[in-house]
C-alpha cells in the first residue's frame, strides 16, 4: 500500500471531529484517524531505538503512550507557543512509545530535542513492513493514556548477600480537569443518581408511569468528558443513557396506546392482554436500566469533580 492510499484510508474524520471543525473549536487531543495512522506504521513496538516493548500486549492491554514531540501544554517539554492545535495534535508531532521511554524522553529535554525525536520517529516508521489494523478500543485507550501520568518511586532494599534490589512502583494519576469539566462531572453524577432513584421507585410498583424520566444531554456531556474516561467507564456512560432513552421511548409508545384504549392514567383493566404485554415490556426496560452497573463510573466522576 502506498503512503497516499494509506492516508486516504486512515484519515477518516469522525462525526465528533466534524463538529469541532464546524464550530472552529481547537483540538484537545489527537484525532481518531491520526492515532490509527500512527499505529498502522508502528509495528506495534515502542519507537525508541532497540526497545522490544509492544504497545498492545497479546491479551489486548494497551500500555503504549502517545508522546507529543512538541509538548501539548505550556508546562511540558519542548513546548512551542506558535504551534496551532492542529499541528500540536497532528501526525507529524506525535510518536508512540512505551511508558518507560515516554518518561525518559520527557525527563531529559536537553538530550531529546525536537530534531532528535523527529529523527527517531522517521527511522522507526520507515522500517514498518506493513500497515497494522487497530480497533476502536485500542485507539480510545491510546488517547486516554495521554492523560495518565506515571510517577515512578524506587525502593532500595538490601538482600542477605549485600546486593541492592530495586523495587519500582508505578502510580497512575489522572491530570486535573479544568473547572468546566469538574462542573460537568458533578452534573452527570447527580443526573445518574437521580435517574437511579426514579428507577428504584418504578421497580417497586407493578404499574405503568406515564411520565418520562428526565435526562440530560448526555451526548454533549460525553464529548466534554471523553478524554477523562477510560474504555470501561466510557462504555458504561453510553450504555446507561441509551437504556434510559429506550425506556422513555417505551413509555411514549405505551402512553399513546393507553390513550387510544381509554385507560385511565395509564392503568388498564386487569387481564387485558395488550395492556399486560406492554406492561411487562415496560418493566423489563426499567429493570435493564436499573441493572446497569455504574459504580465505577460514579466513582470516576466523583474523583474528577472534586
FENMO-V919227 format. One record per pair of residues at least 4 apart in sequence whose ideal C-beta (glycine too) atoms are under 7 Angstrom apart, sorted by the first residue. I is the first residue (numbers start at 1). J is the second residue. D is the distance in whole Angstrom. If there is no record, write none. Layout:
i j d
I J D
I J D
This chain:
i j d
1 5 5
1 6 5
1 131 6
2 6 7
3 7 6
4 8 7
5 9 6
6 10 6
6 40 7
6 131 6
7 11 5
10 33 6
10 36 5
10 37 4
10 40 6
11 33 5
11 37 7
12 33 5
13 17 5
13 18 6
13 31 7
13 33 6
14 32 5
15 19 7
16 20 7
16 223 6
17 21 7
17 31 5
18 22 6
19 23 6
20 25 5
20 27 7
26 85 4
27 85 4
27 86 6
27 89 5
28 227 6
29 89 6
29 143 5
29 146 6
29 227 6
30 34 4
30 35 5
30 66 6
30 89 5
30 94 6
30 143 6
32 36 6
32 139 5
33 37 6
34 38 6
34 89 7
34 90 7
34 91 5
34 94 7
35 39 6
35 66 7
35 139 5
35 142 5
35 143 6
36 40 6
36 134 5
36 139 6
37 91 6
38 42 6
38 91 7
38 94 6
38 96 6
39 96 7
39 132 6
39 134 4
40 131 4
40 132 5
40 134 7
41 125 4
41 128 4
41 131 7
42 55 6
42 96 5
42 128 7
42 132 7
43 127 7
43 128 5
44 54 5
44 55 5
44 56 6
44 132 6
45 54 6
45 55 7
46 51 4
46 53 5
46 55 7
46 97 5
46 98 4
46 101 6
47 95 5
47 96 6
47 97 6
47 120 6
47 121 6
47 124 4
48 97 6
48 101 4
48 120 7
49 120 7
51 98 6
51 101 6
53 98 4
55 62 7
55 63 7
55 64 3
55 96 6
56 60 7
56 62 5
56 64 7
56 138 6
57 61 5
57 63 6
62 138 6
62 141 4
62 142 6
62 145 7
63 98 7
63 99 6
64 96 5
64 97 7
64 98 6
64 142 6
65 97 6
65 99 6
65 102 4
65 145 5
66 94 6
66 96 6
66 142 6
66 145 7
66 146 5
67 94 7
67 95 5
67 97 5
67 102 5
67 105 6
68 72 5
68 76 7
68 88 7
68 93 6
68 94 6
69 78 7
69 93 5
69 95 6
69 114 6
69 117 5
69 118 6
70 78 5
70 79 6
70 80 4
70 83 6
70 88 7
70 93 6
70 114 6
71 76 3
71 77 5
71 78 5
71 79 4
72 76 6
72 88 6
73 79 7
74 79 6
77 106 5
77 109 4
78 109 6
78 114 5
83 87 5
83 88 5
84 88 7
85 89 6
86 90 6
87 93 6
88 93 6
95 117 6
95 120 7
95 121 4
97 101 5
97 102 4
97 105 7
98 102 7
99 103 7
99 150 5
100 104 6
101 105 6
102 106 7
103 107 6
103 150 6
103 152 7
104 108 6
105 112 5
105 117 7
108 112 6
112 116 6
112 117 6
114 118 6
115 119 7
116 120 6
117 121 6
118 122 6
119 123 6
120 124 6
121 125 6
122 126 6
134 138 5
134 139 6
136 140 6
137 141 6
137 231 5
138 142 6
139 143 6
140 144 6
140 231 5
140 234 7
141 145 6
141 231 6
144 148 7
144 230 5
147 174 6
147 175 5
147 227 6
147 228 7
148 172 6
148 174 6
149 173 5
149 175 7
150 170 5
150 172 7
151 171 5
151 173 6
152 168 6
152 170 6
153 169 5
154 166 5
154 168 6
155 167 4
155 169 7
156 164 6
156 166 6
157 165 5
157 167 6
158 162 7
158 164 6
159 163 5
159 165 6
174 228 7
177 181 4
177 182 6
177 228 6
177 304 5
179 183 6
180 184 6
181 185 6
181 224 6
181 225 7
181 228 7
181 304 7
182 186 7
182 304 7
182 305 5
183 187 6
184 188 6
184 221 6
184 224 5
184 225 6
185 189 6
185 225 7
185 301 5
185 304 4
185 305 4
186 190 6
186 305 4
187 191 6
187 216 7
188 192 6
188 216 7
188 221 5
188 225 7
188 301 6
189 193 6
189 298 6
189 301 4
189 302 6
189 305 6
190 194 6
191 195 6
191 216 5
192 196 6
192 240 7
192 294 6
192 298 6
193 197 7
194 198 7
195 199 6
195 213 6
195 215 7
195 244 6
196 200 6
196 290 7
197 201 7
198 202 7
198 213 6
199 203 6
199 286 6
199 289 6
199 290 4
200 204 7
200 290 7
201 205 7
202 209 6
202 286 5
203 286 6
203 287 7
203 290 6
207 267 6
208 254 6
208 266 4
208 267 7
208 279 6
208 282 6
210 255 5
210 265 7
210 266 4
212 248 4
212 251 5
212 252 7
213 244 6
213 247 6
213 248 6
215 241 6
215 244 6
216 221 6
217 221 7
218 222 6
218 241 4
219 223 7
220 224 7
221 225 6
222 226 6
222 237 6
222 238 7
225 229 6
226 234 7
228 304 6
229 233 4
229 234 4
229 237 6
229 300 7
230 234 7
231 235 6
232 236 6
232 296 6
233 237 6
233 296 6
233 297 5
233 300 5
234 238 7
235 239 6
236 240 6
236 292 7
236 294 6
236 296 7
236 297 5
237 241 7
237 297 6
238 242 6
239 243 6
239 292 6
240 244 7
240 292 5
240 294 6
241 245 6
242 246 6
243 247 7
243 288 5
243 289 4
243 292 6
244 248 6
244 289 5
245 249 7
246 250 6
246 285 6
247 251 6
247 285 4
247 286 6
247 289 5
248 252 7
249 253 6
250 254 6
250 281 6
250 282 5
250 285 5
251 255 6
251 282 7
252 256 7
253 257 6
254 258 6
254 278 5
254 282 6
255 259 6
255 266 7
256 260 6
257 261 6
257 278 6
258 263 4
258 266 5
258 268 7
261 268 7
263 267 6
263 268 4
263 275 7
268 272 5
268 275 3
272 276 6
273 277 6
274 278 6
275 279 6
276 280 7
277 281 7
278 282 6
279 283 6
280 284 6
281 285 7
282 286 7
283 287 6
284 288 6
285 289 6
286 290 6
287 291 6
294 298 5
295 299 7
296 300 6
297 301 6
298 302 6
299 303 6
300 304 6
301 305 6
